[in-house]
């Protein structure tokens, strides 16, 4: 049962999850994010990773405790969940890039204003 | 060789599209500052990427630092404080450009800075609320409570634009936020650096113009969000 739908979901999302965790650690090492941000981001992605790794188990527990009576995972669900994970990754990445660029533009703006004054 | 820290006061005014009132505001301030015979003051306007005549008008009365693009009042204040730091001013006072602060209160802040050992003098509109609109009163109180809870600094008017900085405060407070939330950030960083903070009552002049330019409810929500994220990010 190496290729059942639950495992396919793990295979599809694993690269994104691994890449995210590596990126967070890399940004922390390069001091682009602080320690608290790193902890929060890591915790979020670890929760997501754990949820995806144990997706079959979680589904069984939820069903057996009658919290949901949804049908087992379909191929459509697998694709949809994978895309959602990918979109979460893209959103995090772009938010971070925008913040970084905003910081650079602000700094540039400030330096131009101050240097311009020095010249006169 | 490092330059001597002079006994000069930099009056920093962030301005964005204030052409309607900036000339009058600057004239009134200059008139009041003339009364301070023995204190050297410099008016520094930080034009934050205005698309109107703010830059040209401000140039007639003050030194103007020009942001090419609009970045927000926090960014403009940071540029002004950085200018004060690099040019070795001993004190700096920030004031709004919309004319909501009485020039007499600016002088009060300067006198308090010069005649006391406080590092940060905050002009509080809440100690003398007068004709403050009810929604402003509520918003200011809410943001001050949030600042106390999350930033650990107790003040009655966390969003006041009229603040005085000692040299120590100019050097220690490094503003990172660009928007209106910088007011809370200043207090937080002052508290973290163990700077001595004092509040003095000031009057707020509410005109249709200043009410229109001030903080909106959306801004208040942004400030609350930012206060929480700043705390989490450990800026």
Interface residues (C-beta under 8 A of the other chain):
Chain A: X34 X35 X36 X37 X40 X102 X105 X106 X109 X110 X112 X113 X114 X116 X117
Chain B: X46 X49 X63 X65 X66 X67 X68 X69 X71 X75 X78 X79 X82 X83 X86 X178 X232 X233 X234 X235
